[in-house]
Each structure stands twice: as structure tokens, then as C-alpha cells.
């Protein structure tokens, strides 16, 4: 499959949420360390980042995020896995995983990533329809509201609300229908090859992989290494 091209005409930009336009503040590792310190534990940031990366790679991600019990079981399991890799005392892990879940489930713990608001303003200023397509709990909508950007999106297709998750093309179809555009008129930007790129391709949407490591775009996709490169890629400069 050849590398993708930007649709012409381009009418809509769909975006993933977590690690694309927003994330825990000041970072996942930073918040993890702050919560741990509040519970009397100290970890090194590099160790937390390495343990998290390994835990995420090995995680069995839910097919949707609309069941609070499944969501809690998954996240507490992930936090427990990070703590296990950090060598934390097994007898104390349950207490700390509960504290992590409560902290990371608070919409106030999240912020737009640096430069994200400016990119959204640029896209909207060029008349593009914006949408969210995200594997996230329903309270993603609260985060967008708290960050003052929910009104910028013509569609917010959230897995925890719809009961279907990327890479299932149905979540993209829901977003396109609500936004009033066709798949051939849209791009989707996200950080996961498995969820964002594969899901967009299955839905007929042009995928743009956000990969800070700067790796080449997968077949059928485009790639950027930072969100602020998006307007240039779309020819909006």
C-alpha cells in the first residue's frame, strides 16, 4: 500500500485524545510519582517511565470503556504492573493502586498538551470541522469542558459513551456521521498504529500517526513527530 495523501477537499480533522492533544499533568510519570509520594513512596522518573512502557506493551486493552468495573479492573491492573516492575512491596500495592486509580480518574488531573490549543485554533480558523475519536471513559467529555475546548468539536466519539472502541471502524463511522462529512474528506490523527492507523484505514479515513520517535509512516498513512507539524502537513501555513 502506497503512502497516503491529504484528501482534496479536506473538510474534517478527527483527533485521538490521550497522548495526542491531552494527558495527565505534568505527565503520566510525574503524576504517578506525585501520587506515590503522597502515599509515602518515592520512585525515580526514568524507572517509572520504563516500567510504564513495558506494562503498556503487555496490557490486554479493553474492547470499550463503557463498563466502569472493567475500566477499574484494567487500570488498577496496569498500575499494579508498573509497581511490580518497580519492585514495590506486594503487600502494599493494593493500597497504592487504589490511590493511583482515584488520582488518574479525576478529570482535573488532565491538561491539553503544550501547543495543542494553538493547533486546534489553527485548524478551526481554516474552516475545518474538528472531531474527537477516542478510546476513553465517558469523563473525557468533562476534561474537554474543563480545558475549554469541548465546543470546538462537532463530534466527540468516545468509546466509553458509544460502547465501541478503535480500531473498530464503527467508532469512526459514528464520528463522521455526526460531523456530516465522508471518510474521503477526513483525516484522523493519533499516536497508536494499532488503534488509530489501523482503525482509520478500516473506516476509509486517511490516518496521520503522531510518533515522537519520528519513525516512518506505516503503509497507507502519513506521520508527524509533533502535533504542531500538523497544520504544515495539511498545507495550512
N, C-alpha and C positions, 0 to 999 in steps of 0.2 A: 504494500500500500504506500503510495507517494505521500510526501509531506503535505499537510493541509494548506489551504489558502483562506484568507479572510473572506467571508461571504460578501457578495456585492449584489444587492444592497445589504448592508448590515443594519439591523433595526434594534437588536437586543443583546445585552451582555448579562449572562447568568453567572453568578459567583457562588462558590463554596463559602462557608462562614469560617469555621475553626481553622487557624493557621493560614488563612488566605486573607481575610480582612479583619479578623479579631482573634484574641486569645486571652488566656489568664494574665493578669497583671502582677508583677512586671514581666513574667514569663512563667511557663509551667514549672521549671526548676526553681525559679525564685519564689513562687508561691508555695511550692512543696516544702522548701526549706523554711519559709516563714511559719507555716503551719506546724511543722515538726518542732521548730524552736519554741513555739508557744506551748507545746506539749513536753518540753524539757529535753528535746533531742536535737543533735546537730549533725548535719551532713555537708560534705563538700559538693559544690555545684557540679564539677566535672563528673563526679561519681554518680550524682543524681541523673544527669543528662545521659550518661552511658547506660545506667540501669533502665531508665525510661525507654530509650531506643530499643533495647533488647526486649523489654516487656511488650512494647507495641508491636514489634515484628512477630512475636509469638502469640499475640492475642487472637482469640476467636471472636470476631466482632459480631454484634447482634445484627439481625436482618432488618430491624427497625428499632425505633426508640420510643414507641408509644406505650410500652408497659413499664411503669415505674419500678416494679420488682425486678424485672430483667435488667433494666438500666442500673439499678443499685448493685445487683449482684455482679454485673460486669465491671463497673468502676471500682468497687471495693476489691474485686479480684485483681484488677490491674494495679491498684495502689499496693496491695499486699505483695504482688510480684516484684514491684520496684523495691519495696522494703526488704524482701527476702534477698534480692541481689545485692543490697547494701549491707547485708549481714545483720539486720536488725533482729533483736531477740524475738523469737516466735511467740513467746508468752505475752508480749506487749503489742504485737502487730494488730490485733483486732481493735484495740483502743485507738491506735493511730490511724488505721484505715477508715474507721468511722469518722474521725475528725477530718481526714482528707476529703471524704465524700461530702460532708456538710460544707466545707470550705469551697470546694470546686463546683458545688451545685448552686452557689449563690450568684445570681446574675450580676451583682455589684462587683464581683471579682474579675470581671472581664472588661477589656477596653478594645477599641479599634487599634489596629497595629499602626505604627508610625507611617504617615503618608497615605493611609487608606482613605481618609476623608477627602483629601485633595484629589485622589484618583477618581473617587465617586463623583465629586463635583465636576471634574473634567468630562467624564463620560456623560453625565446628565446635561451638562452645558452644551454638548454637541447633539442633543436631542435623542440620545439612545435610551431605550427602555431598559431599566435595571431590574434584576430579579435575584433572589437567593434560592439555591438548591443545595440543601444541607442535610447530612445525617447528624441530627442533633435532637435533644429533648425539646418539648414544647416551649420551655422557658427561653429558648433562643430569641423568641419574639420580645421578651422582656429586656434582654440585652440590647437588642436593636433600638428599643424605645428609650432605654436609659442613655444610650450613646447618641440619641437624637437623629438617627438615620432611618428609622423604620418607614417613615413617609416617603423616602426616596425610592422604595422598591414597589414596582407594580405587582409583583408576585413574591410570596415567601413560601416556597415549597419545602416544608420541614418534615423530616422523616417521622419525628415524634408526634406530629399532627396528622399526617396522611397515612401512617402505618405501612409505608413502603420506603425502601432505602436505596441509594445508589449502591451498585451500578444498575439496578433495575430501571429500564428506560421509562417506566410508568411515572416515576417522580419527575422526570424531565418533561414528559407529556403534560402532566398537570401544570407545571410552571409555564410552559408555552401556551397552553390554552388560556390560563388566567391572564397572561401578558398580552394575548391577542397577536402572537407572531408565529411564524412557522419555524420548523427546525432549520431550514435552509437559510433563515435570516438571523440566526443567533450563533453566538459563541458561548462556551462555558469555561470558566477559569477556576482551577482548583489544584490542590497540592498532591492528590493521590492518583497514581497511574491506574490502580485497580478500580477505584470508585469513580473518580472524576473523568479520566480519559476514556476508560472502557465504557462507562455509563453514557457519556455524551455520544460516543461513536455509535452505540447501540440505538440511541434515540435519533440519530441523524444530525446531531449538533456538532459544530466544529469545536474540538477541545483545545484548550490552551493550558499546558501544565506549568504550574508555578513551582520551580525547583531551585532553591537557593544554591544547590551544588553546581548548577549550570550545566547539567548533563544534556545531551542532545534530545530533541523531541522524539517521543515514540512515533511509530508509523501512524500516519493519519492525523497527527496532532502538530501543534506549534508549541513553543516553550519560551518562558521568560524566567529569569533568575530573581527578579524582584517585581513587586506589584507596580512600582512606578514606571516600569518599562511598558506597561500595557497600553497607555494612550499612543505611544510611538508605534508599537506593533500594529495598532488599529488604524494608523495614519491620521491621528487626531492632533498632531503637533503643528 
